[in-house]
Amino acid sequence: MVKKGGHMPTRPSLAVESDLEISPALLHLIRDCWTERPSERPPIDTVKSLMRSMNSFRNDNLMDYVFNMLETYASNLESEVEDRTKQLVEEKKKSDVLLYRMLPKYDGRQVAEKLKLGQSVEPETFDSVTVFFSDVVSFTKIAGRGTPLQVETIGDGYLCVSGLPHRNGQEHIKEICSMSLEFMKSLSTFKIPHLPQERINLRIGAHTGSVVAGVVGLTMPRYCLFGDTVNTASRMESNGKPGMIHLSSDANQLLHVVGGFQTEPRGEVIIKGKGVMETYWLLGTTYEAHRTMIPVQEPVVRNNKTPPPPTYDETSAAPTRSVTPEYEGIYSEFRKQTVALG
């Protein structure tokens, strides 16, 4: 009650009867010790000194014992309170870190503070985001060839989204496609230590559209996405192929607006719950496509006849040529010279 600043607690009366010999200093000391403001209370050493001075003419063995016990108890109590406070601070840090990891990076702290205060977090609509789904192909088979300890089955899928909670214009499709290509690039050199001959493949799908995002749950809050965009992105992944990045027509259309990436039509695909959809494969960036196109030197002119210029297939790394039988020997010799110089 005193700590919470409530009403004045009941105190004993200090009215001194005439036939009792009580020192006025003792009465003042008692009043000082039970004051409601901790800063105005005398420290235990001062109380001990005053009590000894008031009882200097008496046997102080009992008083010394009492004060020693109180001093030891107070010291132990302060030490225990300090240790418990440190433990509380550490546990609070751990819980905050866990909570921040479960919420978006940009406004996760703001959302977390609202949750800790018991306030509700309103869901929000985002008109244009890109949702990414990936799945490790044959993950169960690969895991079965090892000796892991199964603690909990949570699946091998991964969901990622760009464009929320921080709106980034049209950059979300670019970020998702760049991340997808980096995933594939890193897997090309990744090896399983105990299965060096086994190759890990990802199946990736992406779709662009609108979603609703919000925090769901009280005991274990989670930042969740809702909407048909999430379902369509999941269908893009499940209907894709290992080692390929599958895009919907909406994602491909926005990707061409942003530019910098190379795609090719896959054709019409029957998607569960959607019917027939036109989908695309993400092949890479246009920079990589131009970099892999090797320039070809002009061949030597013989008999005043020049062979037709080579044609390039932009979807492959090596150039293809339209060669007539008359000039096949010229190109064969040129290939040998190119290989020798390379």
C-alpha positions as CSV (number, residue, x, y, z in Angstrom):
1,M,0.0,0.0,0.0
2,V,2.8,2.4,0.9
3,K,4.7,1.5,-2.3
4,K,1.6,2.2,-4.5
5,G,1.0,5.5,-2.8
6,G,-2.4,4.7,-1.4
7,H,-4.0,6.1,1.7
8,M,-1.9,6.7,4.9
9,P,-1.5,3.3,6.6
10,T,-2.5,2.9,10.2
11,R,0.3,3.8,12.6
12,P,0.5,3.1,16.4
13,S,0.1,6.0,18.8
14,L,3.3,7.4,20.2
15,A,1.7,9.2,23.1
16,V,4.0,8.9,26.0
17,E,2.6,8.3,29.4
18,S,4.0,10.2,32.3
19,D,5.2,7.2,34.2
20,L,7.3,5.8,31.3
21,E,10.8,6.8,30.7
22,I,11.1,7.0,26.9
23,S,13.7,9.1,25.2
24,P,12.2,11.7,22.8
25,A,15.1,10.9,20.4
26,L,13.7,7.3,20.1
27,L,10.3,8.6,19.2
28,H,11.7,10.8,16.5
29,L,13.7,7.8,15.2
30,I,10.6,5.7,15.0
31,R,8.7,8.3,13.1
32,D,11.7,8.7,10.7
33,C,11.9,5.0,10.1
34,W,8.3,4.5,9.1
35,T,8.1,7.5,6.8
36,E,6.6,6.7,3.4
37,R,9.4,8.3,1.4
38,P,12.4,5.9,1.3
39,S,14.8,8.8,0.7
40,E,13.9,10.3,4.1
41,R,14.4,7.1,6.1
42,P,17.7,6.8,8.0
43,P,20.1,4.1,6.9
44,I,20.5,1.0,9.1
45,D,24.0,2.1,10.2
46,T,22.6,5.4,11.5
47,V,19.7,3.6,13.3
48,K,22.2,1.2,14.8
49,S,24.5,4.1,16.0
50,L,21.5,6.0,17.5
51,M,20.2,2.9,19.3
52,R,23.5,2.2,20.8
53,S,23.9,5.7,22.0
54,M,20.5,5.6,23.7
55,N,21.2,2.3,25.4
56,S,24.8,2.9,26.3
57,F,24.1,2.5,30.0
58,R,22.5,-1.0,29.4
59,N,23.8,-4.4,28.4
60,D,24.1,-4.1,24.6
61,N,24.6,-7.8,23.9
62,L,21.0,-8.4,22.9
63,M,20.8,-5.2,20.8
64,D,24.1,-6.0,19.0
65,Y,22.7,-9.5,18.1
66,V,19.4,-8.1,16.8
67,F,21.2,-5.4,14.7
68,N,23.7,-7.9,13.3
69,M,20.8,-10.2,12.3
70,L,19.0,-7.3,10.7
71,E,22.1,-6.1,8.9
72,T,22.9,-9.5,7.5
73,Y,19.3,-10.0,6.4
74,A,19.2,-6.6,4.7
75,S,22.5,-7.3,2.9
76,N,21.4,-10.7,1.7
77,L,18.0,-9.3,0.6
78,E,19.7,-6.5,-1.4
79,S,22.0,-9.0,-3.1
80,E,19.1,-11.4,-3.9
81,V,17.0,-8.5,-5.3
82,E,19.9,-7.4,-7.5
83,D,20.4,-10.9,-8.9
84,R,16.7,-11.4,-9.5
85,T,16.6,-8.0,-11.3
86,K,19.5,-9.0,-13.5
87,Q,17.8,-12.2,-14.4
88,L,14.5,-10.4,-15.1
89,V,16.3,-7.9,-17.4
90,E,18.1,-10.8,-19.3
91,E,14.8,-12.7,-19.8
92,K,13.1,-9.6,-21.0
93,K,15.8,-9.0,-23.6
94,K,15.4,-12.6,-24.8
95,S,11.7,-12.3,-25.1
96,D,12.0,-9.0,-26.9
97,V,14.5,-10.4,-29.4
98,L,12.2,-13.4,-30.1
99,L,9.2,-11.1,-30.5
100,Y,11.0,-8.8,-32.9
101,R,12.1,-11.8,-35.0
102,M,8.5,-12.8,-35.4
103,L,7.5,-9.4,-36.7
104,P,8.5,-7.4,-39.7
105,K,11.8,-5.5,-39.6
106,Y,10.7,-2.0,-40.3
107,D,7.9,-1.5,-37.8
108,G,8.3,-4.7,-35.7
109,R,9.3,-2.7,-32.7
110,Q,6.3,-0.5,-32.9
111,V,4.0,-3.5,-33.3
112,A,5.9,-5.3,-30.5
113,E,5.4,-2.4,-28.1
114,K,1.7,-2.4,-28.8
115,L,1.4,-6.1,-28.1
116,K,3.3,-5.8,-24.8
117,L,0.9,-3.0,-23.7
118,G,-2.1,-5.2,-24.6
119,Q,-3.1,-3.0,-27.5
120,S,-4.6,-4.4,-30.7
121,V,-2.7,-4.1,-34.0
122,E,-5.0,-3.3,-36.9
123,P,-4.6,-5.2,-40.2
124,E,-3.5,-3.3,-43.2
125,T,-4.1,-3.7,-47.0
126,F,-1.2,-3.5,-49.4
127,D,-2.2,-3.0,-53.1
128,S,1.0,-4.3,-54.7
129,V,3.4,-6.8,-53.3
130,T,5.3,-9.8,-54.6
131,V,5.0,-13.1,-52.7
132,F,7.7,-15.8,-53.0
133,F,7.3,-19.5,-52.2
134,S,10.1,-22.1,-52.4
135,D,10.3,-25.7,-51.6
136,V,13.3,-28.1,-51.3
137,V,12.8,-30.9,-53.8
138,S,13.0,-34.4,-52.3
139,F,13.8,-33.0,-48.9
140,T,12.3,-35.9,-47.0
141,K,14.3,-38.3,-49.1
142,I,17.6,-36.5,-48.5
143,A,16.9,-36.1,-44.8
144,G,16.1,-39.9,-44.6
145,R,19.6,-40.7,-45.8
146,G,21.2,-38.9,-42.9
147,T,20.9,-39.5,-39.2
148,P,19.1,-36.4,-37.8
149,L,17.1,-36.3,-34.7
150,Q,13.5,-35.4,-35.5
151,V,12.3,-32.8,-33.0
152,E,9.4,-31.3,-34.9
153,T,8.1,-31.5,-38.4
154,I,7.5,-28.0,-39.8
155,G,8.0,-28.6,-43.5
156,D,10.7,-27.5,-45.9
157,G,8.8,-24.6,-47.5
158,Y,9.7,-20.9,-47.3
159,L,7.5,-17.9,-47.7
160,C,8.9,-14.4,-48.3
161,V,7.2,-11.1,-49.3
162,S,8.5,-7.8,-50.5
163,G,6.6,-4.5,-50.5
164,L,5.3,-4.6,-47.0
165,P,5.1,-3.3,-44.3
166,H,7.4,-0.7,-46.0
167,R,5.9,0.1,-49.4
168,N,8.7,0.3,-52.0
169,G,6.8,1.2,-55.2
170,Q,7.6,-1.4,-57.9
171,E,10.9,-2.5,-56.4
172,H,9.3,-5.6,-54.7
173,I,9.3,-7.6,-58.0
174,K,12.9,-6.8,-58.6
175,E,13.9,-7.7,-55.1
176,I,12.1,-11.1,-55.2
177,C,13.6,-12.0,-58.6
178,S,17.1,-11.0,-57.5
179,M,16.7,-13.1,-54.4
180,S,15.4,-16.1,-56.3
181,L,18.4,-15.9,-58.7
182,E,20.8,-15.7,-55.8
183,F,19.2,-18.8,-54.3
184,M,19.7,-20.8,-57.5
185,K,23.3,-19.5,-57.9
186,S,24.3,-20.4,-54.3
187,L,22.8,-23.9,-54.7
188,S,24.9,-24.6,-57.8
189,T,28.0,-24.7,-55.6
190,F,26.5,-26.1,-52.4
191,K,27.4,-29.6,-51.4
192,I,26.0,-31.7,-48.5
193,P,29.0,-32.7,-46.4
194,H,27.8,-36.3,-45.9
195,L,26.2,-36.6,-49.3
196,P,28.7,-34.9,-51.7
197,Q,27.1,-36.5,-54.8
198,E,23.6,-35.3,-53.9
199,R,22.4,-32.0,-55.4
200,I,19.8,-29.9,-53.7
201,N,17.2,-28.3,-56.0
202,L,14.7,-25.6,-55.2
203,R,11.3,-25.1,-56.8
204,I,10.4,-21.4,-56.7
205,G,7.2,-19.6,-57.5
206,A,6.2,-15.9,-57.3
207,H,3.1,-13.8,-57.9
208,T,2.3,-10.1,-57.7
209,G,-0.9,-8.8,-56.3
210,S,-2.6,-7.3,-53.2
211,V,-2.7,-8.8,-49.7
212,V,-3.9,-8.0,-46.2
213,A,-1.3,-8.3,-43.4
214,G,-1.7,-8.3,-39.7
215,V,-0.7,-9.8,-36.4
216,V,-2.6,-12.9,-35.4
217,G,-2.5,-14.6,-32.0
218,L,-2.1,-13.4,-28.4
219,T,0.1,-16.0,-26.7
220,M,2.3,-16.6,-29.8
221,P,1.7,-13.6,-32.1
222,R,2.5,-14.0,-35.8
223,Y,2.6,-11.6,-38.7
224,C,0.4,-13.3,-41.3
225,L,-0.6,-12.6,-44.9
226,F,-4.1,-13.1,-46.3
227,G,-5.5,-13.0,-49.8
228,D,-5.7,-14.7,-53.1
229,T,-2.2,-13.5,-54.0
230,V,-0.7,-15.8,-51.4
231,N,-2.6,-18.8,-52.8
232,T,-1.6,-18.0,-56.4
233,A,2.1,-17.7,-55.4
234,S,1.9,-21.1,-53.7
235,R,0.4,-22.6,-56.8
236,M,3.2,-21.1,-58.9
237,E,5.7,-23.0,-56.7
238,S,3.8,-26.3,-56.6
239,N,3.3,-26.3,-60.4
240,G,6.9,-25.4,-61.1
241,K,9.9,-27.5,-61.9
242,P,13.1,-28.3,-59.9
243,G,15.8,-25.7,-60.5
244,M,13.3,-23.3,-62.1
245,I,11.7,-20.0,-61.1
246,H,8.0,-19.9,-62.0
247,L,6.3,-16.5,-62.5
248,S,2.7,-15.6,-63.0
249,S,1.6,-13.4,-65.8
250,D,1.1,-10.5,-63.4
251,A,4.6,-10.9,-62.0
252,N,6.0,-11.1,-65.4
253,Q,4.2,-8.0,-66.6
254,L,5.4,-5.9,-63.8
255,L,8.9,-7.3,-64.2
256,H,9.0,-6.1,-67.8
257,V,7.9,-2.7,-66.6
258,V,10.8,-2.6,-64.2
259,G,13.2,-4.1,-66.7
260,G,16.6,-5.8,-66.2
261,F,15.4,-9.4,-66.3
262,Q,15.0,-12.1,-68.9
263,T,12.0,-14.4,-69.0
264,E,10.4,-16.8,-71.4
265,P,6.8,-18.1,-71.8
266,R,6.1,-21.5,-70.4
267,G,2.7,-21.6,-71.9
268,E,-0.7,-22.3,-70.5
269,V,-0.8,-24.3,-67.3
270,I,-3.8,-25.7,-65.5
271,I,-3.7,-24.3,-62.0
272,K,-5.8,-25.9,-59.2
273,G,-8.6,-23.4,-58.2
274,K,-7.6,-21.0,-61.0
275,G,-8.1,-22.8,-64.3
276,V,-5.8,-22.1,-67.2
277,M,-3.1,-19.5,-66.6
278,E,-0.3,-18.2,-68.8
279,T,3.0,-18.5,-66.8
280,Y,6.6,-17.7,-67.4
281,W,10.1,-18.9,-66.4
282,L,12.6,-16.4,-65.0
283,L,16.0,-17.1,-66.8
284,G,18.2,-14.4,-65.4
285,T,19.2,-10.8,-65.7
286,T,19.7,-9.0,-69.1
287,Y,23.2,-8.1,-68.0
288,E,24.1,-11.8,-67.6
289,A,22.5,-12.6,-70.9
290,H,24.6,-9.9,-72.8
291,R,27.8,-10.9,-70.9
292,T,27.5,-14.5,-72.0
293,M,27.1,-13.6,-75.7
294,I,30.6,-14.0,-77.1
295,P,31.4,-11.6,-80.0
296,V,32.6,-13.5,-83.1
297,Q,35.4,-12.1,-85.3
298,E,34.8,-11.7,-89.0
299,P,35.9,-14.8,-90.9
300,V,38.5,-14.6,-93.7
301,V,37.0,-13.8,-97.1
302,R,37.8,-16.4,-99.8
303,N,36.8,-16.3,-103.4
304,N,35.3,-12.8,-102.8
305,K,32.4,-14.5,-101.0
306,T,31.5,-13.5,-97.4
307,P,29.5,-16.0,-95.3
308,P,26.3,-14.7,-93.8
309,P,26.6,-13.1,-90.3
310,P,26.0,-15.4,-87.4
311,T,22.7,-15.2,-85.5
312,Y,22.4,-15.3,-81.7
313,D,19.9,-17.1,-79.7
314,E,19.4,-14.8,-76.6
315,T,18.1,-17.7,-74.5
316,S,21.4,-19.6,-74.7
317,A,24.9,-18.7,-73.6
318,A,26.6,-19.8,-76.9
319,P,25.9,-18.2,-80.3
320,T,24.2,-20.3,-83.1
321,R,25.0,-19.8,-86.8
322,S,23.1,-20.3,-90.0
323,V,25.8,-22.0,-92.1
324,T,25.5,-23.3,-95.6
325,P,27.5,-26.4,-96.7
326,E,29.7,-24.2,-98.9
327,Y,31.1,-22.3,-95.9
328,E,31.2,-25.2,-93.4
329,G,35.0,-25.6,-93.9
330,I,35.6,-21.9,-93.2
331,Y,33.7,-22.1,-89.9
332,S,35.4,-25.4,-88.9
333,E,38.8,-23.8,-89.3
334,F,37.7,-20.7,-87.5
335,R,36.4,-22.8,-84.6
336,K,39.7,-24.5,-84.3
337,Q,41.5,-21.1,-84.2
338,T,39.1,-19.8,-81.6
339,V,39.6,-22.8,-79.4
340,A,43.4,-22.5,-79.7
341,L,43.3,-18.8,-78.8
342,G,40.9,-19.4,-75.9
